[in-house]
C-alpha cells in the first residue's frame, strides 16, 4: 500500500491528538497550571513545616529535599535524553531551567514582594552560593563549547555538588540540629 492510497500518513495516536480543539488544549493547560501551582504551594508549606518540626533550618530543607523534589521531573527528562544521546535536549533542559529560575521566578517574586532581603551584609555565605552557581555555569559553558560530554566530568560535577553541600554544613551556614 502506498502513501497515496487510503493509508493515513499519521499514526492513530497523532491523528487523535490533531482532532482536539483549541479550547480543550487551553483548558488542560490552565487546569495543569493551577494544579501545579497548588502542588508547589503544598510542597513549600510542607517543607517549611518539616523543617520546623525536625528543628532543621529551612535552608537545609531547601538545599536538599525541596531542590531535589522540585527538579526530579526535569532530571528524568535530562537522564532520558542523555541515554539517547540527545545532547541538545540535555543542555537546553539544564540551561532553560536555570534561566527560568534566575530570571522569571526571582523577577516575579521581587515584582510581587517589592523587596526581598537576602541579608547580603550579614550573610557572606550568599556570595559563596553565587560563586558556586557562576563556577558551575562556566563549567557547563566549557563542556558545551568544546563538546566535552564525558563521564569523568559528570562525576566531577557530582563530587563538586556533594562538596558544596558538605561545606555549607561544615561552615555552620546550615544548622542541622
C-alpha positions in Angstrom: 0.0 0.0 0.0 1.4 3.4 -1.0 1.0 6.7 0.8 -1.3 7.9 -2.0 -3.8 5.2 -1.2 -6.2 5.2 1.7 -3.5 4.7 4.4 -3.2 7.6 6.9 0.0 9.5 6.9 0.0 9.8 10.7 -0.3 7.0 13.3 -3.7 6.8 15.0 -2.4 8.4 18.2 -1.3 11.5 16.4 -4.4 11.7 14.3 -6.5 11.7 17.6 -4.2 14.5 19.0 -4.8 16.6 16.0 -8.6 16.5 16.5 -8.5 18.2 19.9 -9.9 21.7 19.8 -8.0 24.7 20.9 -10.4 25.1 23.8 -9.5 21.6 25.1 -5.8 22.3 24.9 -6.1 25.7 26.6 -8.4 24.1 29.3 -5.9 21.4 30.0 -3.1 24.0 30.1 -5.0 26.2 32.6 -6.0 23.2 34.8 -2.5 21.8 34.8 -1.0 25.2 35.7 -3.5 25.6 38.6 -2.8 22.0 39.9 1.0 22.6 39.5 0.7 25.9 41.5 -1.3 24.2 44.2 1.1 21.3 44.5 4.0 23.8 44.6 2.3 25.6 47.5 1.7 22.4 49.3 5.2 21.2 48.8 6.7 24.5 50.0 4.4 24.6 53.1 5.1 21.0 53.9 8.9 21.5 53.6 8.7 24.6 55.9 6.7 22.6 58.5 9.0 19.6 58.2 12.0 21.9 58.9 10.3 23.4 61.9 9.2 20.1 63.4 12.6 18.5 62.9 14.5 21.6 64.1 16.3 21.8 60.8 16.9 25.1 59.1 14.7 25.9 56.1 18.0 26.3 54.1 18.9 22.7 54.7 15.5 21.5 53.6 15.7 23.8 50.6 19.2 22.7 49.6 18.3 19.0 49.8 14.7 17.8 49.9 13.0 20.7 48.2 15.6 21.2 45.4 15.7 17.5 44.6 11.9 17.1 44.8 11.1 20.0 42.5 13.7 19.2 39.9 13.1 15.4 39.6 10.8 15.6 36.6 13.4 17.8 34.8 16.2 15.4 35.7 14.2 12.5 34.4 14.0 14.3 31.0 17.7 15.0 31.2 18.5 11.4 32.1 16.4 10.0 29.2 17.9 12.5 26.7 21.4 11.7 27.8 20.7 7.9 27.5 19.5 8.6 23.9 22.5 10.8 23.1 20.4 13.9 22.6 22.8 16.4 23.9 20.8 19.4 22.7 17.8 18.4 24.8 20.0 17.8 27.8 21.8 21.1 27.6 18.6 23.0 26.7 16.8 21.5 29.7 19.5 22.4 32.1 20.2 25.9 30.8 16.5 26.7 30.3 15.7 25.6 33.9 18.4 27.8 35.3 17.5 30.8 33.2 13.8 30.3 34.1 14.6 30.2 37.9 17.0 33.0 37.9 15.1 35.5 35.8 11.4 34.8 35.7 10.9 33.3 39.2 13.1 35.9 41.0 11.6 38.6 38.9 8.0 37.7 39.8 8.9 37.4 43.4 10.5 40.8 43.5 7.7 42.3 41.5 5.1 41.0 43.9 7.0 41.5 47.2 8.8 44.7 46.2 12.0 43.9 48.2 13.3 40.6 49.5 16.2 41.0 52.0 18.7 38.3 51.5 20.9 39.7 54.2 23.9 40.2 52.0 25.7 42.4 54.5 25.1 39.8 57.3 25.4 36.7 55.3 28.7 36.3 53.5 27.6 32.7 52.7 25.4 34.1 50.0 28.4 35.1 48.0 29.7 31.6 48.2 26.4 30.3 46.8 26.6 32.8 43.9 30.2 31.9 43.2 29.2 28.2 43.0 26.4 29.0 40.6 28.8 31.0 38.4 31.5 28.4 38.5 29.1 25.6 37.6 27.8 27.8 34.7 31.4 28.3 33.5 32.0 24.5 33.6 28.8 24.0 31.7 29.8 26.5 29.1 33.2 24.9 28.6 31.7 21.4 28.4 29.2 22.5 25.7 31.6 24.8 23.8 34.2 22.1 23.4 31.8 19.1 23.4 33.4 17.5 26.5 30.5 15.3 27.4 32.5 12.8 29.4 31.6 10.5 32.3 34.5 11.8 34.5 33.2 15.4 34.1 29.8 14.3 35.2 31.4 12.5 38.2 33.5 15.7 39.0 30.3 17.8 38.9 28.5 15.4 41.2 31.5 15.4 43.6 31.5 19.2 43.4 27.8 19.3 44.5 28.4 17.0 47.4 31.4 19.0 48.4 29.4 22.2 48.2 26.6 20.8 50.4 29.3 19.5 52.9 31.0 22.9 53.0 27.6 24.6 53.7 27.1 22.2 56.6 30.7 22.4 57.8 30.8 26.1 57.9 27.7 26.3 60.0 25.7 28.2 57.4 23.1 25.5 57.8 22.0 24.3 61.2 21.3 20.5 61.1 20.1 20.4 64.7 
